[in-house]
Amino acid sequence: MRHGYWKDDNGAWEVDGRSKQDVLVPHYRTTASVLEELLPEGDAEGGVNITSIRPKMIPLSGAIYSVRVGIGSGETQHFYKLALDLVRPLTWMRCRPCIPQKKQEGSVFNTAVSPHYHLVASTDPRCTAPYKRARQDRCTFDVKFQYHDSHAQGYLSTDDFVFDGSGPGSPISGVSGLVFGCAHATHDFINHDVWAGVMSLNRHPTSFIRQLSDRGLAAPRFSYCLVGNEHRDRRGLLRFGADIPDQSHARSTALLHGELSQGGGMYYVRLVGISLSGRRLTAITPAMFKRDPRSLRGGCTLDVGTASTLLAPAAYNVLTAEVVAHLHSRGVQRASGPVHNLKLCFRGAWQSIRAHLPSLTLHFHPESAVFFIKPELLFVAVTDKHTNYACFTVKPYAERTVIGAGQMLDTRFTFDLQQNRLLFAPEQCHLDTSAVS
């Protein structure tokens, strides 16, 4: 008996004696997986390049994620954990020698023993702003990381990257000659003794997603569905191109400021309002999230590399006053001061006040694009000096509003760079995971 897919005498697809229409397709089937099963080799419709590069998303603590990638080839290939980032233009990692010395998982990458490692020349077309030409025909970079004075400096380079999270039967599990930054100096890089560097999913041509799409290895889309701490034995997947599950049911809003000179490659969206437990806060206006085209301050971005949501101060002040009033009306008292650097906290055991905690709804343009955030993603249980608190995790930030990873859990986000759309929909993210190996 034959097993698998084939065409019957009438040209219809069958599987183990059943028609294609009789086969149940799981919720997490993707364009790539369906085509892989239904189309004979070389028969992809319209020359679709089917890829299943699926790096595992590894939580560090709370809502901080990295991916595991290999660099180099043959016996010189080593795997490293790189923090995910949607803000900066370049994937980079620490290379020998790198100052200051810093602990990380695995040894610092040694370019001298990597046979396919090359420096990007100063005359290379890729050596343009924000990168600079330097002596000895080299191209230098100096990129910031996160929101303090953290940055890395070094040389623009190329080497082979490998992904151990790639899907079964994937035609490519590695990509040769990817551009990345070889950092020989870092400043205030808080790597938690784990990360070797940063993987960029920014819109800049040197980001990982742009390099994949510009080579035709994947459509210019990426997607993730963050898993909560209750599923510590599972790893979410970073998906690209045709490997992304169907999102026809998702809400969507436009991605703004695609020009690198204006948006820096970040993912801006138009946030127009906020509701607290279903009640629209009219004192929070669209003007609070407007971006100044001159100073480039303001606006609203998304970043999986930011642990918790940051809100423009004017909107934050209104929101926190409403949160305090909401809980006070239910007999929950505010703490007298910050707890563990969390500015807004409330006294009480988590189980006793959990039912009183408010939810949040972010309203994007158009108004149908609403993003619901449940209370459990807005507050965290904290114990200090034998006293229990529930603390609000959203923080003020003068530079702009940033929707962080802590509020993205159990929602699939898909960034479509070709259509300039952000798609998002609630999902049981633990169902699209792999077990910890």
C-alpha positions as CSV (number, residue, x, y, z in Angstrom):
1,M,0.0,0.0,0.0
2,R,1.3,3.4,-0.9
3,H,1.6,6.0,1.9
4,G,1.6,9.8,1.4
5,Y,0.1,12.1,-1.3
6,W,-0.3,11.3,-5.0
7,K,-2.8,12.0,-7.8
8,D,-5.5,9.4,-8.7
9,D,-6.4,8.6,-12.3
10,N,-8.5,11.7,-12.5
11,G,-5.8,13.9,-11.3
12,A,-7.2,14.4,-7.8
13,W,-4.9,14.4,-4.8
14,E,-5.3,11.4,-2.4
15,V,-3.6,10.4,0.8
16,D,-3.7,6.8,2.0
17,G,-6.9,6.2,0.0
18,R,-8.6,9.4,1.2
19,S,-9.2,12.5,-0.9
20,K,-7.4,15.7,0.0
21,Q,-10.7,17.3,1.1
22,D,-11.2,14.5,3.7
23,V,-7.8,15.1,5.4
24,L,-8.1,17.3,8.5
25,V,-5.6,20.2,8.3
26,P,-4.3,21.3,11.8
27,H,-4.8,24.9,12.9
28,Y,-1.0,25.5,12.7
29,R,-0.6,24.4,9.1
30,T,1.3,26.9,7.0
31,T,1.6,27.7,3.4
32,A,5.0,26.0,3.3
33,S,4.0,22.8,5.0
34,V,0.9,22.4,2.9
35,L,2.9,22.9,-0.3
36,E,5.7,20.6,0.9
37,E,3.1,17.8,1.3
38,L,0.9,18.5,-1.7
39,L,3.3,19.4,-4.4
40,P,5.9,17.1,-5.9
41,E,9.5,18.3,-5.7
42,G,10.1,21.2,-8.1
43,D,6.3,21.7,-8.5
44,A,5.8,24.7,-6.2
45,E,3.3,27.0,-7.7
46,G,4.7,30.2,-9.1
47,G,8.2,29.2,-8.2
48,V,7.5,29.6,-4.4
49,N,10.7,29.1,-2.4
50,I,9.6,27.0,0.5
51,T,11.7,27.5,3.6
52,S,11.2,26.4,7.2
53,I,13.9,28.2,9.1
54,R,12.4,28.1,12.7
55,P,14.8,29.3,15.3
56,K,13.6,28.4,18.8
57,M,12.7,31.4,21.0
58,I,14.4,30.9,24.4
59,P,13.1,32.8,27.4
60,L,15.7,34.1,29.8
61,S,13.6,35.4,32.7
62,G,10.2,37.0,32.4
63,A,9.6,38.3,28.9
64,I,13.2,38.4,27.6
65,Y,13.9,36.2,24.6
66,S,16.8,35.0,22.5
67,V,17.3,32.6,19.6
68,R,20.0,30.0,19.2
69,V,22.0,30.2,16.0
70,G,25.2,28.6,14.8
71,I,28.0,30.5,13.0
72,G,30.9,29.2,11.1
73,S,31.2,25.9,9.3
74,G,32.5,22.4,9.8
75,E,34.4,21.7,13.0
76,T,34.7,25.5,13.7
77,Q,30.9,25.9,13.9
78,H,29.6,27.0,17.3
79,F,26.1,27.8,18.5
80,Y,25.3,31.0,20.4
81,K,22.3,32.7,22.0
82,L,21.4,36.1,20.5
83,A,18.9,38.5,22.1
84,L,16.0,39.4,19.8
85,D,15.7,43.0,18.8
86,L,13.3,45.0,16.5
87,V,15.0,48.3,17.0
88,R,18.6,48.2,15.8
89,P,19.7,47.6,12.2
90,L,22.3,44.9,12.6
91,T,22.8,41.4,14.0
92,W,26.0,41.4,15.9
93,M,28.0,39.2,18.3
94,R,31.1,39.4,20.4
95,C,34.3,38.3,18.6
96,R,37.9,37.7,19.8
97,P,39.3,39.9,21.1
98,C,36.5,41.7,22.8
99,I,36.7,44.2,25.6
100,P,35.7,44.1,28.4
101,Q,35.9,40.4,29.1
102,K,32.4,39.1,29.8
103,K,30.9,35.7,30.6
104,Q,28.6,34.2,28.0
105,E,27.3,30.8,27.0
106,G,30.1,29.2,24.9
107,S,33.4,30.7,23.9
108,V,33.7,34.1,22.2
109,F,33.6,33.6,18.4
110,N,37.1,33.2,16.9
111,T,37.1,34.6,13.4
112,A,40.7,33.3,12.8
113,V,39.5,29.7,12.6
114,S,36.3,30.2,10.6
115,P,37.1,29.4,7.0
116,H,34.2,31.3,5.5
117,Y,34.5,34.5,7.6
118,H,35.2,37.7,5.7
119,L,35.4,41.4,6.5
120,V,33.1,43.7,4.5
121,A,35.3,46.1,2.6
122,S,35.0,49.8,2.9
123,T,34.2,50.0,-0.8
124,D,31.4,47.5,-0.5
125,P,27.9,49.0,-1.3
126,R,26.7,47.7,2.0
127,C,29.2,50.0,3.8
128,T,26.8,53.0,4.0
129,A,25.2,54.8,6.9
130,P,24.9,54.0,9.7
131,Y,28.2,52.2,9.0
132,K,31.4,54.0,8.3
133,R,34.5,53.4,6.1
134,A,37.7,52.9,8.0
135,R,41.4,52.3,7.4
136,Q,42.7,49.0,6.0
137,D,39.7,48.8,3.7
138,R,37.3,47.9,6.6
139,C,33.8,48.9,7.4
140,T,33.0,49.8,11.1
141,F,29.7,49.8,13.1
142,D,28.7,51.3,16.3
143,V,25.1,50.3,17.3
144,K,23.2,50.9,20.5
145,F,21.3,48.2,22.4
146,Q,18.1,48.9,24.4
147,Y,17.5,52.2,26.1
148,H,20.6,53.1,28.1
149,D,24.1,53.9,26.9
150,S,24.6,50.3,25.9
151,H,26.3,49.8,22.5
152,A,28.7,47.6,20.5
153,Q,31.6,48.5,18.2
154,G,33.4,46.5,15.6
155,Y,33.6,45.5,12.0
156,L,31.0,44.6,9.4
157,S,31.6,41.0,8.4
158,T,30.1,37.9,6.7
159,D,30.0,34.2,7.6
160,D,27.7,31.2,7.5
161,F,24.7,31.0,9.9
162,V,23.0,27.7,10.8
163,F,19.6,27.2,12.5
164,D,19.1,24.1,14.6
165,G,15.4,25.0,15.0
166,S,14.7,24.5,11.3
167,G,11.6,22.5,10.4
168,P,11.8,18.8,9.2
169,G,12.7,18.5,5.6
170,S,13.6,22.1,5.2
171,P,15.5,22.8,2.0
172,I,17.8,25.2,3.9
173,S,18.9,24.9,7.5
174,G,21.8,27.4,7.0
175,V,22.5,30.5,5.0
176,S,26.0,31.4,3.7
177,G,27.6,34.8,3.7
178,L,25.2,36.7,6.0
179,V,26.2,40.2,7.0
180,F,26.7,40.7,10.7
181,G,28.7,42.8,13.1
182,C,31.8,41.3,14.7
183,A,32.0,43.3,17.9
184,H,35.4,43.9,19.5
185,A,34.2,46.3,22.2
186,T,30.9,46.6,24.1
187,H,29.7,49.1,26.7
188,D,27.1,48.3,29.3
189,F,25.9,45.3,27.4
190,I,23.9,43.4,30.0
191,N,24.0,39.9,28.6
192,H,22.9,38.0,31.8
193,D,26.1,35.9,31.3
194,V,24.3,34.2,28.5
195,W,23.9,36.2,25.3
196,A,26.8,36.5,22.8
197,G,25.1,39.3,20.9
198,V,21.9,40.5,19.3
199,M,19.8,39.3,16.3
200,S,18.1,42.1,14.4
201,L,14.6,41.8,12.8
202,N,14.6,45.5,11.9
203,R,13.7,46.8,8.4
204,H,17.2,47.8,7.6
205,P,18.9,45.9,4.7
206,T,21.5,44.4,7.0
207,S,18.9,42.9,9.4
208,F,18.3,39.2,9.3
209,I,14.8,39.3,7.9
210,R,15.8,41.7,5.1
211,Q,18.8,39.6,4.1
212,L,16.6,36.5,3.9
213,S,14.0,38.2,1.8
214,D,16.4,40.1,-0.4
215,R,18.0,36.7,-1.4
216,G,14.6,35.2,-2.1
217,L,14.9,32.7,0.7
218,A,11.7,33.8,2.3
219,A,8.9,36.3,1.7
220,P,9.5,39.5,3.7
221,R,7.4,38.5,6.7
222,F,8.2,37.1,10.1
223,S,6.0,36.0,13.0
224,Y,6.2,34.9,16.6
225,C,3.8,33.8,19.3
226,L,5.3,34.2,22.8
227,V,4.7,31.5,25.3
228,G,4.2,32.3,29.0
229,N,6.2,31.0,32.0
230,E,3.6,28.3,32.7
231,H,5.1,26.4,29.7
232,R,8.7,26.4,30.7
233,D,9.3,23.1,29.0
234,R,8.3,24.5,25.6
235,R,10.0,26.8,23.1
236,G,8.2,29.1,20.8
237,L,9.2,29.4,17.1
238,L,10.3,32.4,15.1
239,R,8.8,31.8,11.7
240,F,9.5,33.4,8.3
241,G,7.8,33.8,4.9
242,A,5.5,30.9,3.8
243,D,6.2,29.1,7.1
244,I,3.8,31.5,9.0
245,P,0.4,30.1,9.9
246,D,-2.7,31.5,8.1
247,Q,-3.6,34.9,9.4
248,S,-6.8,35.6,7.5
249,H,-8.7,35.9,10.8
250,A,-6.3,38.4,12.3
251,R,-6.8,42.1,13.0
252,S,-4.4,44.4,11.3
253,T,-3.0,48.0,11.2
254,A,-0.5,49.8,9.0
255,L,3.2,49.8,9.7
256,L,4.4,53.4,9.4
257,H,7.6,55.3,8.6
258,G,9.1,52.6,6.5
259,E,11.7,55.1,5.2
260,L,15.0,54.4,7.0
261,S,15.7,58.1,7.3
262,Q,12.5,58.6,9.1
263,G,11.8,55.4,11.1
264,G,15.2,54.0,11.5
265,G,13.8,50.6,10.4
266,M,11.6,50.3,13.5
267,Y,8.0,49.1,13.4
268,Y,5.7,52.1,14.1
269,V,2.0,51.8,14.4
270,R,-0.7,54.4,14.9
271,L,-2.0,54.2,18.5
272,V,-5.0,56.4,19.0
273,G,-6.4,55.5,22.4
274,I,-6.5,53.2,25.4
275,S,-9.4,51.6,27.4
276,L,-9.2,50.3,30.9
277,S,-11.4,47.3,31.7
278,G,-13.5,48.2,28.6
279,R,-14.0,51.9,29.4
280,R,-12.4,54.3,26.9
281,L,-10.1,56.8,28.6
282,T,-11.0,60.0,26.8
283,A,-8.3,62.0,28.5
284,I,-5.8,59.9,26.5
285,T,-5.8,61.4,23.0
286,P,-4.1,60.4,19.7
287,A,-1.8,63.5,20.0
288,M,-0.1,61.8,23.0
289,F,1.3,59.2,20.6
290,K,2.0,61.5,17.6
291,R,5.6,61.4,16.2
292,D,7.6,64.6,15.7
293,P,9.1,64.4,12.2
294,R,11.9,66.8,13.2
295,S,13.1,65.4,16.5
296,L,11.9,61.8,15.6
297,R,10.6,61.5,19.1
298,G,7.2,60.2,20.0
299,G,5.1,57.6,18.1
300,C,4.4,54.0,19.0
301,T,6.6,51.0,18.1
302,L,6.7,47.3,18.9
303,D,9.7,45.5,20.2
304,V,10.0,41.9,21.3
305,G,13.4,42.9,22.8
306,T,11.8,45.2,25.3
307,A,10.6,43.3,28.4
308,S,7.6,45.5,29.3
309,T,5.5,48.2,27.7
310,L,6.8,51.8,27.9
311,L,4.2,54.6,27.6
312,A,4.5,58.3,26.7
313,P,4.5,60.2,30.1
314,A,1.3,62.2,29.4
315,A,-0.6,59.0,28.6
316,Y,1.1,57.1,31.5
317,N,0.0,59.7,34.0
318,V,-3.6,59.5,33.0
319,L,-3.6,55.7,32.9
320,T,-2.0,55.2,36.3
321,A,-4.4,57.6,37.9
322,E,-7.3,55.6,36.4
323,V,-5.7,52.3,37.6
324,V,-5.4,53.7,41.1
325,A,-9.0,54.9,41.1
326,H,-10.2,51.6,39.7
327,L,-8.6,49.5,42.4
328,H,-9.4,52.0,45.2
329,S,-13.1,51.7,44.4
330,R,-12.7,47.9,45.0
331,G,-11.0,48.3,48.3
332,V,-7.4,47.7,47.0
333,Q,-4.9,50.2,48.5
334,R,-1.9,51.6,46.8
335,A,1.6,51.0,48.3
336,S,3.2,54.0,49.9
337,G,6.2,53.9,47.5
338,P,8.0,51.9,44.8
339,V,8.6,48.2,45.3
340,H,11.7,46.6,43.7
341,N,11.9,49.6,41.3
342,L,8.3,49.2,40.2
343,K,6.7,52.6,40.6
344,L,3.0,51.6,41.0
345,C,2.2,48.8,43.4
346,F,-0.8,47.7,45.5
347,R,-0.9,45.9,48.8
348,G,-2.4,42.4,49.0
349,A,-1.9,38.8,48.1
350,W,-2.1,38.0,44.4
351,Q,-5.0,35.6,44.9
352,S,-7.1,38.0,46.9
353,I,-6.8,41.0,44.5
354,R,-6.4,39.2,41.2
355,A,-10.1,39.4,40.4
356,H,-10.0,43.2,40.8
357,L,-7.1,43.9,38.5
358,P,-8.1,45.8,35.3
359,S,-7.4,44.8,31.7
360,L,-6.1,47.1,29.0
361,T,-7.2,47.6,25.4
362,L,-5.0,49.4,22.9
363,H,-6.9,51.1,20.0
364,F,-5.0,51.4,16.7
365,H,-6.1,52.9,13.5
366,P,-8.6,51.8,12.2
367,E,-10.7,51.5,15.3
368,S,-11.5,47.9,14.5
369,A,-7.8,47.1,15.2
370,V,-7.9,46.6,19.0
371,F,-5.4,44.8,21.1
372,F,-6.7,43.3,24.3
373,I,-4.2,42.8,27.2
374,K,-5.4,40.7,30.1
375,P,-4.6,41.7,33.7
376,E,-2.2,38.9,34.3
377,L,0.1,40.5,31.7
378,L,-0.1,43.9,33.2
379,F,0.7,43.1,36.9
380,V,3.3,41.0,38.6
381,A,3.2,39.5,42.1
382,V,6.0,40.9,44.3
383,T,7.0,40.1,47.9
384,D,9.1,42.6,49.9
385,K,9.8,42.5,53.6
386,H,7.2,39.8,54.1
387,T,4.5,41.9,52.5
388,N,2.7,40.9,49.3
389,Y,2.1,43.4,46.4
390,A,0.7,43.4,42.9
391,C,2.8,45.9,40.8
392,F,1.9,47.5,37.5
393,T,4.6,46.6,34.9
394,V,4.0,49.4,32.4
395,K,6.5,52.2,32.7
396,P,6.8,55.8,31.5
397,Y,9.3,56.6,28.7
398,A,9.8,60.1,27.2
399,E,11.3,59.0,23.9
400,R,8.3,57.1,22.6
401,T,5.7,54.5,23.4
402,V,6.9,50.9,23.0
403,I,4.7,47.8,23.2
404,G,6.9,45.3,24.9
405,A,7.1,41.5,25.0
406,G,5.5,41.1,28.4
407,Q,2.2,42.2,27.0
408,M,2.5,40.2,23.7
409,L,2.1,36.7,25.3
410,D,-0.6,34.4,23.8
411,T,-1.0,36.7,20.7
412,R,0.5,35.9,17.3
413,F,2.2,38.9,15.8
414,T,3.1,38.9,12.1
415,F,5.1,41.7,10.5
416,D,4.6,41.9,6.8
417,L,7.3,44.2,5.4
418,Q,6.0,43.9,1.8
419,Q,2.4,45.0,2.6
420,N,3.5,47.3,5.5
421,R,1.0,45.6,7.8
422,L,1.0,44.4,11.3
423,L,-1.3,41.4,11.9
424,F,-2.2,40.2,15.4
425,A,-4.6,37.6,16.8
426,P,-5.1,35.8,20.1
427,E,-3.6,32.3,20.0
428,Q,-2.8,29.4,22.3
429,C,0.9,29.9,21.7
430,H,2.0,26.8,23.6
431,L,0.4,24.8,20.7
432,D,3.0,26.1,18.3
433,T,6.1,25.1,20.2
434,S,8.8,22.4,20.4
435,A,9.9,20.6,23.5
436,V,13.1,21.7,25.3
437,S,15.8,19.4,24.0
